[in-house]
Amino acid sequence: MSLPYDVGPRDVSAKLEVFIGAPTELEIQVAVAVLPGIEIDEHLSITLDGTELTPEEIIDEHGARIHRLQLTGGVLDIDYAAAVTAPAHPLPVEDTDRSVYLRPSRYAESDKFFGFVNGQFDQSSPDEKLLAEVVDFVERRLRYLPGSSDPIDGAADTLLAGAGVCRDYAHLVVALLRALNIPARVVAVYAPGCEPMDFHAVAEAIIDGEWVVVDATRLAPRQAFVRIATGRDAADIAFLDNHRGSINLNSYRVGAQVRGGLPIDDGRQLVRIG
């Protein structure tokens, strides 16, 4: 098992400008997850029409931080930057994980894939071998094509379309793994080396009693990932979520880099996010 403890400090950032068109409750997930072991120096500034706001912070069971605001209208600027100088301890497998992360979910509808996986994979193979085969299958089957999918597309849509972006790759990996009886979930990460740079979505699966990370896009080395949010699918890890009202994302920019250079990822090691 490979851990990212030999990776240098990682610097990550996100800048967003959001137009608030009508009163809304806005939830923001851009901050690095706070977990045991992590050492982080960070700054978060949120202003509405130039006035500094203090959000409510909610921390979930995976260390993800939701910053919640009640807003009436105006232009919201979000500026986040963090230096991660020591990694978090990898998340343990909890008693409820197998139950929660084998269930079909909104964008990883694994129940639609039970028959499909029977014809594609040898289910008597060890889980580690099945994991590698699923990642290879999704990499071969899809083209990374920005603009080819809609935010409401699920894994079945992605398989039929044959193209998508990182969230689509992650959803298809997760749906196939769940259909193969391997618990899996989606993680939002900062991904140094990713091109094009963006918030990145990857998959985690339970192998030999540990959560390991896979990325069928192969866009960035997994050892450098920094966890933001963890959940069943993209509905749980969105960097912006509004309830009521009206918003428009005017612009955003994401940054992520490793001081001292990127690690090499051969794609075959079992890697855990730290």
KEKE-3310 file (N, C-alpha, C; in steps of 0.2 Angstrom, whole numbers, plus 5000, padded with zeros to 4 digits):
npx = (5004:5003:5007:5005:5016:5029:5027:5030:5026:5009:5001:4986:4972:4957:4946:4931:4918:4902:4885:4872:4855:4843:4836:4844:4850:4866:4878:4895:4909:4924:4935:4950:4948:4947:4956:4962:4980:4983:4991:4989:4989:4979:4968:4952:4942:4927:4916:4902:4897:4909:4908:4914:4910:4905:4904:4893:4901:4900:4905:4907:4906:4917:4926:4925:4921:4907:4903:4891:4879:4867:4859:4854:4856:4867:4885:4895:4911:4923:4937:4950:4964:4977:4990:4996:5005:5008:5001:4984:4979:4975:4957:4948:4940:4923:4910:4898:4901:4901:4888:4882:4889:4887:4875:4864:4865:4860:4868:4876:4870:4870:4862:4857:4867:4870:4867:4875:4889:4890:4893:4905:4915:4925:4918:4923:4935:4949:4945:4955:4960:4948:4946:4956:4953:4941:4944:4953:4944:4935:4943:4947:4934:4929:4930:4939:4931:4927:4912:4904:4894:4880:4876:4866:4868:4870:4879:4875:4871:4883:4890:4883:4885:4899:4909:4915:4918:4928:4920:4910:4918:4921:4909:4905:4915:4912:4899:4900:4909:4901:4891:4898:4899:4908:4912:4910:4914:4913:4925:4929:4943:4958:4970:4985:4995:4985:4977:4966:4967:4956:4943:4943:4936:4936:4937:4934:4938:4934:4946:4953:4950:4953:4952:4955:4961:4956:4958:4951:4953:4967:4973:4981:4994:4990:4995:4997:4985:4973:4961:4944:4930:4919:4908:4892:4890:4891:4882:4884:4896:4897:4905:4898:4881:4865:4850:4834:4830:4842:4856:4872:4886:4899:4913:4927:4942:4955:4968:4983:4997:5013:5026:5042:5040:5031:5025:5028:5016:5012:5000:4997:4999:4992:4984:4981:4972:4979)
npy = (4994:5011:5026:5044:5050:5054:5064:5082:5097:5103:5116:5123:5131:5141:5152:5160:5168:5173:5176:5181:5180:5180:5178:5166:5150:5146:5134:5130:5120:5120:5120:5112:5095:5092:5082:5069:5071:5079:5094:5111:5127:5139:5150:5158:5169:5177:5188:5199:5209:5217:5217:5209:5192:5181:5164:5150:5135:5118:5102:5087:5068:5064:5073:5084:5101:5111:5127:5138:5150:5163:5172:5187:5194:5200:5201:5188:5185:5172:5167:5156:5148:5137:5129:5113:5105:5093:5077:5071:5057:5042:5039:5028:5012:5011:5004:5005:5008:4998:4995:5008:5011:5002:5003:5009:5025:5042:5047:5036:5023:5009:4998:4996:4990:4977:4966:4969:4969:4956:4951:4957:4955:4944:4938:4930:4934:4941:4955:4966:4964:4965:4978:4985:4980:4986:5000:5001:4997:5008:5018:5014:5014:5027:5044:5058:5073:5089:5097:5087:5081:5082:5091:5083:5070:5052:5037:5027:5035:5040:5029:5025:5037:5037:5047:5060:5070:5072:5069:5061:5049:5045:5042:5031:5022:5020:5015:5003:4996:4994:4986:4975:4971:4978:4990:5007:5024:5042:5055:5072:5081:5091:5092:5091:5094:5090:5092:5099:5111:5110:5108:5091:5075:5059:5041:5030:5014:5000:4989:4975:4979:4992:5009:5013:5024:5027:5033:5034:5043:5046:5059:5065:5062:5051:5051:5064:5069:5080:5079:5085:5083:5070:5057:5048:5051:5064:5073:5074:5080:5092:5108:5120:5123:5127:5132:5135:5152:5160:5157:5161:5155:5165:5165:5155:5149:5137:5131:5120:5113:5104:5107:5105:5096:5084:5068:5051:5041:5025:5020:5007:5004:5002:5015:5027:5041:5054)
npz = (5000:4996:5003:5003:5010:5006:4998:4994:5003:4999:4989:4988:4980:4978:4969:4967:4959:4962:4956:4965:4963:4969:4985:4994:5002:5003:5000:5002:4997:4997:5005:5012:5018:5035:5045:5056:5059:5049:5044:5041:5034:5031:5022:5021:5013:5011:5003:5000:4988:4992:5006:5020:5025:5037:5037:5042:5049:5045:5049:5042:5044:5037:5038:5029:5025:5026:5021:5025:5020:5022:5010:5002:4990:4976:4972:4975:4982:4983:4991:4993:5000:5004:5012:5013:5024:5031:5028:5030:5040:5032:5029:5039:5037:5041:5051:5045:5032:5021:5020:5016:5005:4995:4990:4977:4970:4966:4955:4953:4948:4952:4952:4939:4932:4935:4927:4916:4921:4923:4910:4907:4917:4927:4941:4950:4952:4963:4973:4971:4959:4951:4953:4946:4933:4931:4932:4921:4911:4911:4907:4894:4888:4888:4882:4887:4887:4889:4891:4885:4893:4904:4920:4926:4922:4924:4928:4919:4908:4905:4901:4889:4881:4880:4883:4893:4908:4923:4934:4928:4924:4937:4942:4934:4937:4950:4950:4943:4951:4963:4958:4956:4969:4977:4989:4985:4982:4979:4978:4980:4976:4977:4964:4961:4946:4937:4922:4911:4924:4938:4950:4955:4953:4959:4962:4977:4984:4994:4998:5003:5017:5017:5012:4996:4982:4966:4949:4934:4924:4923:4925:4934:4947:4960:4972:4976:4979:4987:4999:4998:4999:5003:4997:4992:4978:4965:4970:4984:4985:4979:4974:4975:4981:4981:4990:4987:4979:4967:4958:4949:4943:4940:4937:4940:4947:4950:4959:4961:4967:4970:4981:4976:4966:4956:4961:4954:4946:4943:4941:4945:4958:4975:4982:4995:5000:5008)
capx = (5000:5007:5004:5008:5020:5035:5026:5031:5020:5005:4998:4980:4968:4951:4943:4925:4913:4895:4880:4866:4850:4837:4838:4846:4855:4872:4883:4902:4913:4931:4941:4952:4945:4951:4956:4968:4986:4984:4994:4987:4989:4974:4964:4946:4938:4920:4913:4897:4898:4914:4907:4916:4905:4907:4899:4893:4905:4898:4910:4904:4910:4923:4931:4923:4918:4902:4902:4884:4878:4860:4861:4849:4857:4873:4890:4899:4918:4926:4944:4952:4971:4979:4996:4996:5012:5008:4995:4980:4979:4969:4951:4947:4933:4918:4906:4892:4903:4899:4880:4880:4893:4885:4868:4863:4863:4857:4872:4880:4865:4873:4857:4856:4873:4871:4868:4881:4895:4891:4896:4911:4920:4924:4916:4926:4942:4950:4943:4960:4960:4942:4946:4961:4950:4936:4948:4955:4938:4932:4948:4946:4928:4927:4935:4938:4928:4923:4906:4900:4889:4876:4876:4861:4870:4872:4884:4872:4871:4890:4892:4880:4888:4906:4913:4913:4923:4931:4914:4907:4922:4921:4902:4905:4919:4909:4893:4902:4912:4896:4888:4902:4899:4914:4909:4914:4911:4916:4929:4932:4950:4963:4974:4991:4997:4979:4977:4965:4966:4949:4941:4944:4932:4939:4933:4938:4935:4937:4950:4957:4949:4956:4949:4960:4959:4958:4956:4951:4956:4974:4975:4986:4996:4985:4999:4997:4978:4971:4954:4940:4923:4918:4901:4890:4891:4892:4877:4887:4903:4897:4908:4892:4875:4860:4843:4829:4834:4845:4863:4875:4893:4902:4919:4931:4949:4957:4976:4985:5004:5017:5033:5048:5039:5025:5027:5026:5011:5012:4993:4995:5000:4986:4986:4976:4972:4982)
capy = (5000:5017:5032:5050:5054:5057:5070:5088:5102:5105:5122:5123:5137:5142:5158:5160:5174:5170:5181:5179:5183:5180:5176:5159:5147:5144:5130:5130:5115:5121:5120:5105:5091:5092:5075:5068:5070:5085:5100:5115:5134:5141:5157:5159:5176:5178:5195:5200:5216:5220:5217:5203:5188:5175:5158:5145:5130:5112:5097:5080:5063:5063:5079:5089:5107:5115:5134:5140:5157:5165:5178:5190:5196:5203:5197:5185:5183:5167:5166:5151:5146:5132:5125:5107:5103:5086:5074:5068:5050:5040:5037:5021:5009:5011:4998:5007:5009:4993:4996:5014:5012:4997:5005:5013:5032:5046:5047:5030:5019:5002:4992:4996:4987:4970:4961:4971:4967:4948:4949:4960:4954:4938:4940:4926:4936:4945:4962:4970:4962:4968:4986:4987:4979:4992:5006:5000:4997:5014:5022:5013:5015:5034:5050:5064:5078:5094:5099:5082:5078:5087:5089:5078:5063:5047:5032:5024:5040:5041:5023:5026:5042:5036:5052:5064:5073:5068:5066:5055:5044:5043:5039:5025:5017:5018:5011:4996:4992:4992:4981:4969:4970:4981:4996:5012:5031:5048:5060:5078:5083:5096:5087:5094:5090:5089:5097:5105:5111:5110:5103:5084:5070:5052:5036:5026:5008:4996:4983:4972:4982:4999:5013:5015:5029:5026:5038:5032:5049:5046:5065:5068:5057:5050:5052:5071:5072:5083:5078:5091:5081:5063:5055:5043:5053:5071:5076:5075:5083:5098:5114:5125:5120:5132:5130:5141:5157:5159:5159:5160:5155:5170:5163:5152:5147:5132:5130:5115:5111:5101:5110:5100:5092:5079:5061:5047:5037:5020:5018:5000:5004:5004:5022:5030:5048:5057)
capz = (5000:4995:5006:5001:5015:5004:4994:4998:5004:4993:4990:4984:4980:4974:4968:4964:4959:4961:4956:4969:4959:4973:4992:4994:5007:4999:5004:4999:4999:4994:5010:5013:5024:5042:5048:5061:5056:5044:5046:5036:5035:5026:5023:5018:5013:5008:5003:4996:4986:4995:5013:5023:5028:5041:5036:5047:5046:5047:5047:5041:5046:5033:5038:5024:5028:5022:5023:5024:5021:5020:5006:4999:4983:4975:4969:4981:4980:4988:4990:4998:4999:5009:5012:5017:5026:5033:5026:5035:5041:5028:5032:5040:5035:5046:5051:5040:5025:5017:5018:5013:4998:4990:4988:4971:4972:4961:4949:4952:4949:4951:4950:4932:4929:4937:4921:4912:4924:4922:4904:4906:4922:4931:4947:4955:4953:4969:4972:4969:4951:4948:4953:4941:4927:4930:4930:4914:4906:4910:4903:4887:4885:4888:4880:4891:4883:4892:4888:4882:4898:4908:4927:4928:4919:4928:4926:4913:4903:4903:4897:4883:4878:4878:4884:4899:4912:4929:4938:4924:4925:4944:4943:4931:4941:4957:4949:4941:4957:4967:4955:4958:4976:4980:4991:4982:4983:4975:4982:4977:4978:4974:4961:4958:4940:4933:4916:4913:4931:4940:4955:4952:4956:4959:4966:4982:4985:4999:4995:5009:5023:5017:5006:4991:4977:4959:4944:4927:4919:4924:4924:4940:4952:4965:4979:4978:4980:4994:5000:5000:5001:5001:4997:4987:4971:4965:4974:4991:4985:4975:4978:4977:4982:4984:4992:4985:4976:4960:4958:4943:4944:4935:4936:4945:4946:4955:4959:4965:4966:4975:4981:4974:4960:4957:4962:4948:4948:4938:4940:4947:4965:4979:4985:4999:5000:5014)
cpx = (5004:5003:5008:5013:5027:5034:5027:5025:5016:5001:4992:4976:4962:4948:4937:4921:4906:4890:4874:4860:4844:4839:4838:4850:4860:4876:4889:4906:4920:4937:4943:4949:4950:4950:4962:4974:4988:4987:4993:4987:4985:4971:4958:4943:4932:4917:4907:4897:4903:4914:4909:4910:4908:4902:4899:4897:4902:4903:4906:4908:4916:4928:4929:4920:4914:4902:4896:4883:4870:4861:4855:4850:4864:4878:4895:4906:4920:4933:4947:4959:4973:4986:4996:5003:5013:5001:4991:4981:4973:4963:4950:4941:4929:4913:4900:4894:4900:4892:4879:4883:4892:4878:4869:4862:4862:4861:4876:4875:4867:4868:4856:4862:4874:4871:4874:4888:4896:4894:4903:4917:4919:4924:4919:4933:4943:4947:4948:4961:4954:4943:4951:4957:4944:4939:4950:4949:4935:4937:4947:4940:4926:4932:4934:4937:4924:4917:4901:4895:4886:4877:4872:4863:4872:4877:4881:4872:4878:4892:4889:4884:4895:4911:4910:4919:4924:4925:4911:4911:4922:4914:4902:4909:4915:4903:4895:4905:4906:4892:4892:4903:4905:4912:4914:4910:4915:4919:4931:4939:4953:4968:4980:4993:4991:4979:4971:4964:4959:4949:4940:4940:4935:4935:4938:4934:4938:4940:4954:4956:4951:4953:4955:4957:4961:4955:4957:4953:4963:4977:4980:4988:4992:4988:4998:4990:4977:4963:4950:4933:4923:4910:4899:4891:4892:4887:4879:4893:4903:4901:4903:4886:4870:4853:4839:4834:4837:4852:4866:4883:4897:4908:4922:4937:4952:4965:4978:4992:5008:5024:5038:5046:5034:5028:5025:5021:5010:5005:4991:4996:4993:4988:4980:4977:4974:4982)
cpy = (5006:5023:5038:5054:5056:5062:5077:5092:5103:5111:5122:5130:5137:5149:5158:5166:5171:5176:5178:5183:5184:5177:5168:5157:5144:5140:5129:5124:5116:5120:5112:5102:5091:5085:5074:5067:5076:5091:5105:5122:5137:5148:5156:5166:5175:5185:5195:5208:5220:5219:5210:5199:5183:5169:5154:5139:5123:5107:5090:5074:5061:5069:5085:5095:5110:5122:5137:5147:5158:5172:5181:5192:5200:5199:5195:5183:5178:5166:5162:5149:5142:5129:5119:5104:5096:5083:5071:5060:5047:5038:5030:5018:5008:5005:4999:5007:5004:4993:5002:5014:5006:4999:5009:5020:5036:5046:5041:5024:5012:4997:4992:4992:4980:4965:4963:4969:4959:4946:4952:4958:4947:4939:4936:4929:4940:4952:4967:4970:4966:4975:4988:4986:4984:4998:5006:5000:5004:5019:5021:5015:5023:5039:5055:5070:5083:5096:5094:5079:5084:5086:5084:5071:5058:5042:5029:5029:5040:5035:5023:5031:5041:5041:5056:5067:5069:5065:5060:5049:5041:5039:5032:5020:5015:5013:5004:4992:4990:4986:4974:4968:4973:4988:5002:5019:5036:5053:5066:5080:5088:5091:5090:5090:5089:5095:5095:5106:5113:5107:5096:5079:5063:5047:5032:5020:5004:4990:4981:4976:4989:5003:5015:5020:5026:5032:5036:5037:5049:5054:5068:5062:5057:5052:5059:5073:5074:5082:5084:5088:5074:5061:5050:5045:5061:5075:5078:5079:5090:5104:5120:5121:5125:5129:5136:5146:5155:5161:5158:5160:5159:5167:5159:5149:5142:5131:5124:5113:5108:5104:5104:5095:5086:5072:5057:5042:5032:5018:5011:4999:5005:5010:5024:5037:5050:5065)
cpz = (5000:4999:5003:5005:5012:4999:4998:4999:4998:4994:4985:4985:4976:4974:4964:4964:4957:4961:4960:4966:4964:4980:4992:5000:5002:5003:4999:5001:4995:4998:5010:5019:5030:5045:5052:5057:5051:5047:5040:5038:5030:5028:5019:5019:5009:5008:4998:4995:4990:5003:5015:5026:5032:5041:5042:5044:5049:5044:5047:5044:5043:5033:5034:5028:5024:5025:5021:5025:5019:5016:5003:4991:4982:4972:4975:4978:4985:4986:4995:4996:5005:5007:5016:5018:5028:5031:5032:5035:5036:5032:5033:5037:5041:5045:5046:5033:5020:5015:5014:5006:4993:4987:4981:4974:4965:4954:4948:4953:4947:4950:4943:4928:4931:4932:4917:4915:4923:4915:4903:4911:4925:4938:4953:4956:4960:4968:4969:4961:4948:4948:4948:4934:4926:4928:4922:4909:4905:4906:4896:4884:4884:4885:4885:4887:4886:4888:4885:4887:4901:4916:4930:4926:4924:4925:4919:4907:4900:4899:4890:4878:4876:4879:4891:4902:4919:4933:4935:4925:4932:4945:4940:4934:4947:4955:4947:4947:4962:4965:4955:4965:4980:4982:4988:4983:4979:4980:4978:4980:4974:4971:4957:4951:4935:4928:4912:4921:4933:4947:4952:4956:4954:4963:4971:4982:4991:4997:5002:5015:5023:5011:5002:4985:4970:4954:4937:4922:4918:4923:4929:4944:4958:4972:4981:4979:4987:4994:5002:5003:4999:5002:4992:4980:4971:4969:4981:4991:4981:4978:4979:4977:4985:4985:4991:4981:4969:4961:4951:4945:4938:4932:4941:4943:4951:4953:4963:4963:4971:4975:4980:4969:4961:4958:4955:4950:4942:4937:4943:4955:4969:4983:4989:4999:5007:5014)
residu = (MET:SER:LEU:PRO:TYR:ASP:VAL:GLY:PRO:ARG:ASP:VAL:SER:ALA:LYS:LEU:GLU:VAL:PHE:ILE:GLY:ALA:PRO:THR:GLU:LEU:GLU:ILE:GLN:VAL:ALA:VAL:ALA:VAL:LEU:PRO:GLY:ILE:GLU:ILE:ASP:GLU:HIS:LEU:SER:ILE:THR:LEU:ASP:GLY:THR:GLU:LEU:THR:PRO:GLU:GLU:ILE:ILE:ASP:GLU:HIS:GLY:ALA:ARG:ILE:HIS:ARG:LEU:GLN:LEU:THR:GLY:GLY:VAL:LEU:ASP:ILE:ASP:TYR:ALA:ALA:ALA:VAL:THR:ALA:PRO:ALA:HIS:PRO:LEU:PRO:VAL:GLU:ASP:THR:ASP:ARG:SER:VAL:TYR:LEU:ARG:PRO:SER:ARG:TYR:ALA:GLU:SER:ASP:LYS:PHE:PHE:GLY:PHE:VAL:ASN:GLY:GLN:PHE:ASP:GLN:SER:SER:PRO:ASP:GLU:LYS:LEU:LEU:ALA:GLU:VAL:VAL:ASP:PHE:VAL:GLU:ARG:ARG:LEU:ARG:TYR:LEU:PRO:GLY:SER:SER:ASP:PRO:ILE:ASP:GLY:ALA:ALA:ASP:THR:LEU:LEU:ALA:GLY:ALA:GLY:VAL:CYS:ARG:ASP:TYR:ALA:HIS:LEU:VAL:VAL:ALA:LEU:LEU:ARG:ALA:LEU:ASN:ILE:PRO:ALA:ARG:VAL:VAL:ALA:VAL:TYR:ALA:PRO:GLY:CYS:GLU:PRO:MET:ASP:PHE:HIS:ALA:VAL:ALA:GLU:ALA:ILE:ILE:ASP:GLY:GLU:TRP:VAL:VAL:VAL:ASP:ALA:THR:ARG:LEU:ALA:PRO:ARG:GLN:ALA:PHE:VAL:ARG:ILE:ALA:THR:GLY:ARG:ASP:ALA:ALA:ASP:ILE:ALA:PHE:LEU:ASP:ASN:HIS:ARG:GLY:SER:ILE:ASN:LEU:ASN:SER:TYR:ARG:VAL:GLY:ALA:GLN:VAL:ARG:GLY:GLY:LEU:PRO:ILE:ASP:ASP:GLY:ARG:GLN:LEU:VAL:ARG:ILE:GLY)
# end
